[in-house]
């Protein structure tokens, strides 16, 4: 199969993709024979982990994989993950009950009372034929008279129930093994594993022939965005860490933590430190969440198990007396898992709080953002001896024609990089197109207050009260692709750079708040307070939609104005151009095709007020008609 990387402009990232995925693919292939023979439960465990990591890679590295085949490959790997999942869960449960039995049952060394478990007979033959359950497990309750057991006075009351539970788990594990083998055989016979390997090897060779490295700007940008997105997903569950009964949210949080860990592992090769300490911390977090989930499974499963065994005893003996011997073991395990779950929840809270108090999340964000910032610094200083020009933009607000005109103008004026101070969406007709253009143009962006309000679906809470503002938020959210929505959510609140010895801080409102306005009328005492804390030479902001510039205590405060929604009466797009060596900052006005922006709003049946704010360059509150009910 001929394979070519989708992102042909960055073969280095394709090379990194190949060098990350090939070892995982090799590991999976090595484990499959062991999965088939079932000689050791660790084969299933290692194969399952490899499939999960491969699936994560198919998502993370999608831009470097052939889309026509990657979807099919991922589906095949997912089918194997699913088959291995139940097998692994049962293996873990069987091991746990064994260990629990040895620890809790005082006479565990005696002959089994409920059934005979011969461990050597549970190994599945390599020819995938399976013995009958009766041949592997001798279960003979009929030999016992109801309510009468040998050694009834001396046996541990928990023992019969735990033995019964173990028997049922082993039964189920034997039953599903043929299905596991079938999925393994189907995958191997399909030739998909070989096709994936061929594609990855071809990408690697092409990149090597092009003499490209792995650590490109695109690679670091992808690492930053994917890790930040996974962090945002995990943090979404933080409110439920105060409620021990939100079991389904804790389960989803476990999956989010695992996804973040796999993302870190996928990109660890880009970083000199390998992100080892961060991955280790997430392993601890994932372990606690995983142990909690195991407890939740038992707590949910045991009552159903009790019901089933009670019905079996009634059907077999005609009365429930036999079940009375089993119930104590079931209830003991249930109570134990409830208690353990409570302990683990407290452990989770303590671990999460310590991660926040010790600045773990801040350090991680800084660590993954530093290479991106260095890459942009190199981009800014393409000519070490020549002048450096950086375009500073903000508040595009989904106005694609305005953004296109500004980017073209900045390039014509010699700008080597573009920094965006946020609020890229809202009010304009092109939210998705704007985000795509910002990304493809390698504009380094931060998130704005409006961006965040849209992503949080703030309009659903009845805020803001203005109907037009609610429409703007709803439209922006629903007209963003899933990929661009995730990209926007991953953007940080601020970026710091040092170019030619000049420290530049880019944020939306102020370093302390996305909603603060830094304008010409802001008191000098406030500027001085920010200047002392910022440790920056230039602070770039937006939010106000009106351009301004001020120097306080040696720190330059530059408000870019607005690209797509000016509010000073001049409808032309506005941005700032920063020059270093020699130093200068100027605001630039750019004419653009306003009629195109207005026509798009009309075609999408958006409020007339949106067209007026663009054509008149005035705030929404000025051009909107009064709304009596709001």
N, C-alpha and C positions, 0 to 999 in steps of 0.2 A: 504494500500500500504506500502510495506516495504521500508524504506528509510535509507540510510547510507551516512555519509558525505564523500565527495571525498577526502579531505585532512585528512586522518586518523591520520597523525602524529601530527596534531594540533587540537584536539577536542575543545580546548579553543576558537579558532576562530569560530568554528561551533556554539559554545554556544553563542558567541557574535552575530553571524549572526541571530540566532533564536530570541534572546532578542531584536534585532533591528527591525526585520521584523514582529514579532507577533503583536505588538501594531498597526502597520500600517494596517495589515490585519484586525484586529478587528475594527479599525476606518472605513475602507472601508465597512465592512459588516453592521455597524450601520447606514451608510448614505444611503444605497441602497434603503430602503423602502421610504425614503424621496425623493430620485431621482425619484422613480416610481410615487409617488403621486403629485410631483411638487408643494407642498404647499409653499415652500420657496426656493428661488434661491441659498441659501447658502448650501443646501444639495448637489447640483450639484458641487458647487465650492469645498467643502471639499472632496467629493468623487474623483473629478478629481485630486486634489493635492495628495491624498493618492495613486491613481494609478500611478502617475508619480514617487513618491518616491519608490513605490514597484518596478517599472521597473528599476529604478536606482540601487536598491539593488540586483536585479537579475544579473546585470552586475558586480557590485562591489564585491558581495559575491559568484560569480560563482564557486570558488574553494571549497565552502562548500555546494553546492547544487547538487542534483543528475542530471547530465547532460541529462539523458534520458527523464526527465519530465520537467526540468526547462525551456527549450526552448518552450514547448507547453504552460506552465503556463504563460510565459512572453507574448506570442502571444495573449492569451485570455485577459490578462490585457490590452495589447495595444489596442485591439479592443474596450474595454470599454473606454479607454482614448480618443480614436478618436471620439466615439459617444458623450461623455460628452464634448469634446472640442468645437464642434459647438454649442451645447446647452449653454455652459457657455459663449462663445463669444457673442451669441445673447442676453443672459441675461444682460451682461455688456453693450452692445450697447443700449439696451432698457432703462436701468437705466440711462445711460449717456444722451440720448436724452431727457428723462423726466426731468432730472436736468437742462440740457441746456435750455429746453423750459421754465421752471419756472424762470430761471435766465435772459433769453434774451427777452422773449416775454412780452410786457408791459401789454397786456390784457389777460394774461393766465388764469385768474379766470373766464372768460366768457364761455358760452356754446361752445363746440367744433364746428368748422365750417365745417371741412372736413369729420370727422367721429366721432362716439361715442365710447369711450373706457371705458368699464365697467370692472374695475380691478378684481372684485370678480368673474366675469364669465370666467376669463382666467385660473383659477385653474383647473388642470386636475383631473378628478374624479379618485378615487382609483381603479375603475374597468377597467381603461385604455380605456374607451370609450370616444370619443371626439365629442363635438358639432360641427356642421358645422360652417364655418367661419362667415356666415351670422348671426348665433345665438349669436356669441360672439362679433363680431365687425360689427356695422352697418355703412356701407360705402355707401353713397348715393349721388354721384356727379350728378346723373341724375336729382335730385331734384333742382339743381342749373342751372340757365340758363348760358350758356357760357359767361364768362366775367362779370357776375353779381353776387354779393355776398351781403347778408345782412350786414349792418354796414360797407360797403365798404370804407366809408370815415374815419372810426375810428379804424378798425382792424390794428394790427401790420402786416406789409407786410411779416415778416418772418414766421408768424404763419401757414398758409396753408401748406407750404412745410414741416415744421417740423412735423406737424400732419400726413401728408401723409407718411413721412419716418417712423415715429413711428408705423403707421398702418402696413406697409409692414414688418417691423421687427417682430411685434407680429404675423402676419400671418405665417411667416417662422418658428417662434419658436413653434407655435402650430403644424405645419406640421411635424416637425422632432421628436416631443415627442414620437410618437408610435415606431419609430426606436430606440430611447434611451431605452425605456422600453423593447423592444425586446432583445437588447443586454444584459441588466441587467438580464432578465429572463433566457437567454441562459447560461450566466455565472453561475448563481445560480443553475440551473438544471444540469449543467455538473458535479457538485461535486468537481470542481477544487479548490475552496476556502477551502473546508474541507480537501482536499488532501494536500494542501500547509501547512495548520495549523498542520495536523498530522505529516508531515515530520519535521517541525520545532520543534514541541514539543518533538519528538523522539530524535532529535539531542541534544536538551537542556538536556534531562534526561540522555542521554549517557555521556555527558560532566560532568554533576553533579556527576554521579556515579564514574567517573574517577577522581573526585576531582580536576578538572582543573579550573583555573581562566580564565578571558577574556584577560588580558593584557599580552599576550605572545609576544615574539619577532616577530613572523610571523604576528600577528595582527597589530603591530605598523609599520612593514615593508609595509604591504598592505595599511595601511592608508597613509603612506608617499608617496608611489608610485602612488596611485590613486589620491590623492590631487595634487601632483606635475604634473601629467599628465593633470588633468583638468585645472590647472593653465597655463600650456604650451598652451593648446587649446585656452584658453581665450586670452592670450597674442598674439596669432597669428593674432588677429584682430586689434591690436593696430595701425598699419599704417593707417587704414581707419577712425581713429578718427579725422583725419585732413580734411576729405572730407564729408560734410553733404549730398552729393548726393549718397553716397554708401549705399543705403537703404538696399539692400539684405545682405550686409556684417554686417550692424548694427543688422539686424534681426538674423543672425547666431550668432553674438556676444551675443545677448540676450539669446539664447538657451545655449551657452557655459557658460554664467554666472549662469544660472539656474542650469545647470549640476554640476558646481563647488559648488554651495550652497548645493545642495542635497548630494553631496559627503561629504562635511563638516558635514552636519547634520547626515549622516549615521555613521560617525566615531567619532562624538562628545563625545559619551559615554566612549571612551578610555582615554580622556584627563580630567585632574582634573578640569580645568576651563570650560570644555564643549565647548570651541571655541565660546562662546556667542558673544563676541565683533566682531569677524571675520564674523560670520554668519549675525549679524546685519548690518555690512558694506556691505556685498554682497546683503542683502535684499534691501538696499538703491540703490545699483548699478542696481540690477535687476528691481526695480520699475521704475527708469528713463528709462532704455532700454525698459521696457514693455509699458510705456506711449508713448514713441516714436513710438513703433510698432503700438499701437492703432491709433495714428495719421496717420501713413502710410497706415493703412487699410482704414480709412475714405477717405484719399486723393485719394486712388486708386478706392474705391468703389463708391463714390458720382458721378463721371462722368458717370459711367455705369448706375447708378440709374436714373440720369437725362435723359439719352438716353431712358431707358425703359419706364419711366413715360410719356415722350413726345410722344412715339409711342402709349401708351395706350390712351392718350387723343385724339390723332389724329384718332385712330381706333374707339373710342367711340363717339366723337362729330363730326368727319369729318373735324376738323380744330384744330390748336394748341393753340387757345385762352385760353382754360381752363388751359393749362400748364403754361401760363404766371403768374397765381396766385401762382403756386407752386415754380417756379424757384428761387425767392428771398431767400426763406428759405434754399434751397439746397446750393446756392452760399454763403450765409452767413456762414453756417456751414463749408463749404469747406475752405473758407478764414480763419476762426477761427482756424481750425486744422493745416493749413500751418504755421500760425503764432506761434501756440503753439509748433509745431515741431521744429521750429528754436530756440525757448527758451529752449526747453528740450535738444537739441543738445549742446548748450553752457553749460547747467548744467552738462551734461555728461562729457564734456571735463574738466570742473573745478573739478568735483568729481574724475575723473581718475588721473588728475595731482596731486591733493592733496594726493591721496593714495600713489603715487610714492614719492612725496616730503617728506611725513611723515614717509616713510620707512615701510608702511603697508605690502608690499609683502615680504620684508626681514624678518620682525618679524614673519610673518606667516610661512615662510620656516623654520626659526629657531625653532619655537614652535613645529612643527610636526616632526622635525628631532631629537630633544633632546631625546625623548624616544627611538628612534632607536639607537642613540649613547650610551645611558645608557645600553641598552640591549647588545650591542657589548662589552661594557666595562665589563659587568658581564660575558660574554662569554670568554673574555680574561683572567679573573681572576677566573676561575673555582676553582682553588686551592689557597685560600688566602695566604697560606704560601709558596707555591711552586713558581718556576720561571715562568715568563710569556713570551711566544714566539708568535710572530705575523709575518705571512708571508706577504711580501709587493711585489705585482706584478704590472705589467703594460704592455701595448702594446701587448696584446694577438693577435690581428689582425686576428681573425677567424681561428687560428691554433689550432684545437681541440686536436690532439695528444700531442702537446706541453703542453697545459693547463692541460690535464689529468695527464701527467707525473709530472708536477710541484705541483699540488694539492696533489697527492699521496706522493711525496717526502716531502712536507711541513708537512703533517700529520705524516709521519714516524719520522720526526725530532721533533715532539711534539708541532707544532703550533696549538694554540687553536682558532685562527681567521685569516682571510685573508682579506687584504685591497687591492683594485684594483684602480690604478691611471689612468685608462681610456684608450681610443683607443682600444676597445675590438673587433672591426670588421675591415674588409678591407683587401684585398689581399689574405687572406686564403679562403679555400673552404667551411668553416663551420660557417658562421656568426650566423645562428639561433641556431645551436647546442651549440656554445660557450655561447651565451646569456642564453640559457636554463640551461646549466651546472653552470654558475656563479650564477644564481638565486637559483637553487636547492641546491647548496653548501653553500648558505647564505654568499656569498662573498659580502662585502660592497664596492660598486663601485662609482666612480665619472665619469662624462662624459669627453671625450677627444676631441681635436680639429677635429680629423678625424671623430669621431662619429657624431659630430655636422654637419660637411660638408656633410656627407652621408644623414642625416635626412633632410637637407635643399635642397637636390637634386642639389648640387652645380654644378655637371657636366652638367646640362642643360643650364647653362650660358656660357658654353665653357671654364670653368675653372675647374681644371687645364688644361693647354694646352696639356700636355702629353696624348696621346691616351690610354696608359696602365693605367694611373691613373684614367682616366674617366671610363674605363672598370671596374676597381676595385670598384669604388664608385657605379656604376650602379648595378653591381652584388650584392654587399653587401645590397643595399637597397631592391632589388627585391627578395632576398633570406632571408629576415627577416619576421617572422610572424607578423601579426598586433599586437599581444599581446607583443612580444618582442620589436617591434619598439616603442610602447607606453612606455614600461618600460625604454628603453634606453633614450627616449626623456625626461623622468621624472627625470633622474639622476641629482644631483646638480653639480656645478662646484667644490665644495670642501666639505670635512668633517673634523670636529674637534673632538678630543677625549682627555680624560684625564685618563690614566691608571697608577696606582701606583704612582700618583703624577706627571707623565710625560705628558706634553701636546703635542699631535701629530696632525699635519695638513696634510691632504692628498689632493693633487690637481694634475692636469695633467702637465701643463707647469710650471707656477709659480703662486703664490697667486694673481697676478694681471692680468695674461694673459694665456689663454690656449695654445698660440703659442710661448711663450718664452722658450728658451732652457737654462736650468741651468746645465752646464757641468763643467768639470775640468778647462776648459779655460776661463770660465766666470770671469770677473774682481772681485777682492775681494770687491771693493767698492759697486758693485751691490749686492753681497751676504750680505754685512753689512746693506745696505739699507733695504733689505727684512727682515733680522733678526730683525731689530728695529721695523718694523711695524707688524710683523706676530704674536707676542705674543704666540709663540710656542717654544717648546724645540727641536722638530724634524719636519722637513718639508720633506714630501715624494712626489717625482715627477716621471714622466716618460718622454715621448715625444722624448728624445734624442736617445733611442734605444742602448745606451752605458752606462754600469754601472759606477757609480762614487759615491764618498762619501767625504764630506768636513765639517769641523767644523769652524764656523766663529762667533765670539762674543758669544760663548757658545751655539750656535744653530747648530744642525746637519742637513746638507742637504744631503738627500739620493736619488739618482736616481736609480731606481730599475733595469734599463736595460730593456730588452724586453723578454717576454715569447715566442712570436711567430715569431718575425722578427728582430733578432739581426743584428747589423751593424758594429761590431768590428772584423769581420773575424772568429769568433767562432760561428758555427751554433747551438750549444747547447742552450737550453732554459736557461734564466737567471732570477733570482729573488733575493730579499734580505730577510734575516731572522733577525728580531729584537728581542733581548732578554732583559728583564728587571729583575733586582734583581738576578744575577748581569747584568749590562748593557753591551751589545755588539751588533754590527751590522756586518753581513758578507754577501757577495754576494755568491750565490750558483749557480753552473752550473749543469744542468740536461740533460742527454742524453734522447732522445725519438725516436720514430719510424718516422724518417724524410721521409722514402719512402712512408709511408701511406699518409702523408700530400701532397707529390708530386704527387702520383697516383691520389688522389682526384682532384687536380688541372687539371691534364691531362684529366681525364674523363669528367670534366666540360668545357673543351675546353678553359681554361683561358690561357693568354699569357705565353710563355716560361719564360719570365723575372720573373714572380711570383715564378716559380719553382727554379730559380737560386738564388733569394734573400734568400730563405729558406735554400737551400743546401749549399750556400757559405757564408751565414751570412754577406752579403754586401748590401749597399743601392741600391735602384732601379735605381738611376741615374748612378751608376757605372756599373751595369750589363746590362742595356738596350742599344740597338743599337741606334745611332743617328737618329732622325726623322727630315728629312730635312724640311718638310712642317710645322713642329710644333716647 
